[in-house]
Amino acid sequence: MGERGQDVAASQKRFLAPFHGEALDVPPIWLMRQAGRYLPEYRATRAEAGDFLTLCYTPKLAAEVTLQPIRRYGFDAAILFSDILVVPDALGQGVRFVEGEGPRLDPIRSAEGLAQLDAGAAVAKFDIVAETVARLKQDLPRETALIGFCGAPWTVATYMVQGQGSADQTEARLWAYRDPEGFQALIDLLVASSIDYLDRQVRAGADCLQIFDSWAGSLPDDEFDRWVVGPTREIRDAIRELHPSIPVIGFPRGAGPTAVWYVSETGVDGIGCDTATPPFIMSEAFDEEDVVVQGNLDPLLLVAGGSRLDERVDEILDLMRGKRFIFNLGHGIVPQTPPENVAQLVARVRAGA
Ligand code: 1CP
């Protein structure tokens, strides 16, 4: 489209151009989990912090690990370093990260458990995260956009109810079937807290927001409508009311063909496509929607590297040419990713194939 020069200057940050209607010759690029254990400098800062949540709640260190991948690769966007489980932690549910095992929470499976959470108390921890955002606003290069985020209420609830990560989110799905009103109360609390959390991130300087719904794919259509689409639309509507110019990207992982419906029903400005979405679907299925498409290289191909990586990058770029597109992975970077493969990927995308 050859619109790079002047139109991008108008929106300042290349990352935001697709949200302003521009299809760039070279799409903006950032990667989910771009900060993390694959980087030696992250491991050093993480060791300095000691515990994972301490890293999230120490603005100086959280800002530092947010900046690390920007210094190395010059991504078009930085993503705030935090975690989706900061919300249940801030609400007062005990959250721990057990080394080598992942998150552990004291499970909540009833109205009594829910009554122990305190939305008022969450403010103090949300303010710490907002302080990280404010620091980043100072420290990031002017051309780099800052993405704030939260977990979608459904996905966050799956951890709160299960008490840990799980393959099939059994406990949350069963609670939702057996006692939909009780489960709705948990979702409502998460909707309200997520709006508050995102609002604080935008007021502190976030340019864009992403809602991670990593377990959206575990629900059949009627449950998907109630627990994924409904709450996401409420958050999207509230943010549009508070901050009309801030784009919101939804990432309903595993939604499959339902992603198109998710877009039209929630009104998100961007749709994150997961690894299993075929590129021809990314390039065609959303044509009727006013939405920016983001995705979807396999994180394991980024581990494997080599010519296969270049070929697949070129294929995605070819199919998305002329579209409002943001290059990303289909899920987060994994720890065993060689940092040089990330450099190879960025160079390939920037070369425009
Ligand atoms: O250092 C470590 O050992 C901790 C590893 C780690 C990191 C780097 C965790 C624990 N969280 C994070 C950061 C993180 N998590 C970010 C920061 C910004 C970035 O992308 O660079 C973001 C956006 C998240 C989001 C997140 N956390 C999601 C949604 C995306 C996804 O991956 O599906 C989920 C599901 C979580 C929960 C979580 N946090 C950490 C782990 C290991 C998990 C997964 C738990 C599980 O289901 O087993």
Boltz pocket constraint, residues with backbone or C-beta under 6 A from the ligand:
constraints:
  - pocket:
      binder: B
      contacts: [[A, 31], [A, 32], [A, 33], [A, 34], [A, 35], [A, 36], [A, 37], [A, 46], [A, 52], [A, 79], [A, 80], [A, 81], [A, 82], [A, 83], [A, 84], [A, 85], [A, 97], [A, 101], [A, 102], [A, 103], [A, 149], [A, 151], [A, 164], [A, 165], [A, 166], [A, 212], [A, 214], [A, 332]]
      max_distance: 6.0
